[in-house]
Amino acid sequence: MAEISWTPLDLPAFNQVRNSTQTYLLPREKWPKWAQLSTQMQRLWIYCPPSGIASTATTAAVVGRMLTERFDRKDYPRPFNYNYHLLAESTAGAFQSGPLRTTDPPHHSSEPAPALDAYGPPPS
């Protein structure tokens, strides 16, 4: 496995959905700043199960993951790009991994993943 980079977590909705057991489609204003500033980012989901996520990527507790959908014209005929980011907590704080390629949905796709349309925003 390649080296995974970790940065402090900048996710306004994290505490709201922490341990929720649900997957939520986040409104843009609740995205991390780097995603809000991207002109290619289309949608972002977060999932934080109560028991965490098993991972060999870190010794910290992986408590959730974000799935991002990005549209990149240069990847035509499959311009929709999907990546996930692990969310981890340690005594030093909360962190997110760099982007990791997905397999479900496929990393590159010719259209948005229809199965992801079923998820709504977190409760207010």
Backbone hydrogen bonds, N-H to C=O, Kabsch-Sander energy under -0.5 kcal/mol:
donor,donor_aa,acceptor,acceptor_aa,energy
7,T,96,Q,-2.4
9,L,94,A,-2.5
13,A,30,K,-0.9
14,F,11,L,-2.1
17,V,13,A,-1.7
18,R,14,F,-1.5
20,S,17,V,-2.1
21,T,48,C,-1.7
24,Y,46,I,-2.4
25,L,120,G,-2.4
26,L,24,Y,-0.7
26,L,44,L,-2.8
30,K,27,P,-2.5
31,W,28,R,-1.8
35,A,32,P,-0.8
36,Q,32,P,-2.2
37,L,33,K,-2.0
38,S,35,A,-0.9
42,Q,69,E,-3.5
43,R,69,E,-1.2
45,W,67,L,-2.7
46,I,24,Y,-2.1
47,Y,65,R,-2.3
48,C,22,Q,-0.8
52,G,49,P,-1.3
53,I,62,V,-2.9
61,A,89,E,-1.7
62,V,60,A,-0.6
63,V,61,A,-0.8
63,V,87,L,-2.3
64,G,87,L,-1.3
65,R,47,Y,-2.2
66,M,85,H,-2.6
67,L,45,W,-2.1
68,T,83,N,-3.2
69,E,43,R,-2.6
70,R,81,N,-2.7
71,F,40,Q,-2.8
72,D,70,R,-0.6
72,D,79,P,-2.6
75,D,72,D,-2.2
76,Y,73,R,-2.0
78,R,75,D,-2.4
80,F,109,S,-2.4
81,N,70,R,-3.4
81,N,79,P,-0.6
82,Y,107,H,-2.5
83,N,68,T,-1.5
84,Y,100,L,-2.8
85,H,66,M,-2.4
87,L,64,G,-2.8
88,A,86,L,-0.5
88,A,95,F,-2.8
89,E,61,A,-2.6
90,S,93,G,-2.5
93,G,90,S,-1.7
95,F,88,A,-3.1
96,Q,7,T,-2.8
97,S,86,L,-2.4
98,G,5,S,-1.7
100,L,84,Y,-2.3
102,T,82,Y,-1.1
107,H,102,T,-0.8
109,S,80,F,-2.1
116,L,113,A,-1.5
117,D,114,P,-1.6
118,A,115,A,-0.9
119,Y,116,L,-1.2
